[in-house]
Amino acid sequence: MSRMNDISLSVAEKQNLGEKIENKMKSNGFDALLVFGSSNITYLSCGIVFPYLDQKVVQPVALYICYKTGKRIIVCTNDLADIPKQLNWNGEVVIYNLNQQTPELSIAEVLKNYITGKVAIDENYMTTAQIKALKKSINGLVTIGGDQVFDDLKLLKTDAEIRLLEIACRMGDRGFVSALNHSEGAALDALSYPLWEYAERFRVHVGEYGGSCVGNMVVVQGEDCKELYARCEPSAVLNKPGFVRLEYSLHNSGYWVTGSRTVYLGQSNQHAEKVWENNQTLKNIALENLRPGIKSSEVYNAVRQSSEDLNIPFWGDIDLGHGVGTKERERPFLAPYDDTLIAEGMVIVLGVYTYGNDNELICNKDVYLVTNGEPRLLNWYKSWNDLYVLHGTSARHG
């Protein structure tokens, strides 16, 4: 149990992950790597997290590691320079000034003093302007797309990464249960409970339980439940009997999990119980097929075939699951287009969207570690296999 108190990578765990990365890069003939994507910076630096990098509200940040010279640098603007130091970055922090025509040119002008050899870059995360700036500033720059190698590296998690993801699951589960505790006894009463507050209580409690970031969230009920995402009106309250669904993402020290939790507001009925049972039937079929050596697409196809055989329609416009790590969504994808072989050591979010009483989308996502036997559930409280009825009698707690 004590291992679950370590919410970030230890020095030894960083070294272990770093050696895995270095061996992979060298075996692919790369002298160095240069990345700008936040998920790649976190993964390849072994734990350095820059907030809001994907939202483009801060200037570009680059990670450069040369395996020939041992040079390890993070290049960023002065306002971000304390972050890697506070997170015990064991390399150099280089500050660049916005003294060129564009931020891309400014960071490229600094990088030219360090980059040598054949460099793997994350093209999928670099803007066209950034690539042009690098080629303009650095004479003889030889870049090779490294996205496939980076993605392959992330497929199988180390024991330490699995722990960080399990802790993220614990934070999410506690946030969800806390949100339920706040709303039970207040939902459906004369004053009722704001719908946005349900999501806000989740966000607040994730932070209180140690979560380092909450990502996109949405809470929907009634007609809005027919969509994956919908705008939450400020005046909306928990006063409509039926399904309520919360979608969320969060991370612990840069390691993300995503979730979807559906509850039933008010006294449930036979129809509601049946459609929830059908949802769990398809999810369990996916879980039974989540085994090493099975293609990701075969997991999806097993659910699709069972959907036809059992006459349980499901929403097929989205995958049934996906990997998680330093991104909210990583390979493998449980979808018809992905033939990645499932392997021991993968961590996968699994959830099937089926239809409720009035064609609402209902879903319950859980996170699993693929093992040689049955997948191991990483969510802490429960699997939520039974329909949770949000109709308590606790004192109002807002």
Secondary structure, DSSP 8 states (H G I E B T S, - for coil): -GGGG--S--HHHHHHHHHHHHHHHHHTT-SEEEE--HHHHHHHTTS---TTTTTT-S---EEEEETTT--EEEEE-GGGTHHHHHTT--SEEEE--S-SSSHHHHHHHHHTTT--SEEEE-GGGS-HHHHHHHHHHSTT-EEEE-HHHHHHHHHS--HHHHHHHHHHHHHHHHHHHHHHHHHTTTTTSSS--BHHHHHHHHHHHHHHTT-SEE---EEEEGGGGGSSS----TT-BS-S-EEEEEEEEEEETTEEEEEEEEEEESS--HHHHHHHHHHHHHHHHHHHH--TT-BHHHHHHHHHHHHHHHT--B--SS-SEEE-SSSSSEEEE-STT---B--TT-EEEE---EE-TTS-EE---EEEE--SSS-EE--SS----S-EEE--------
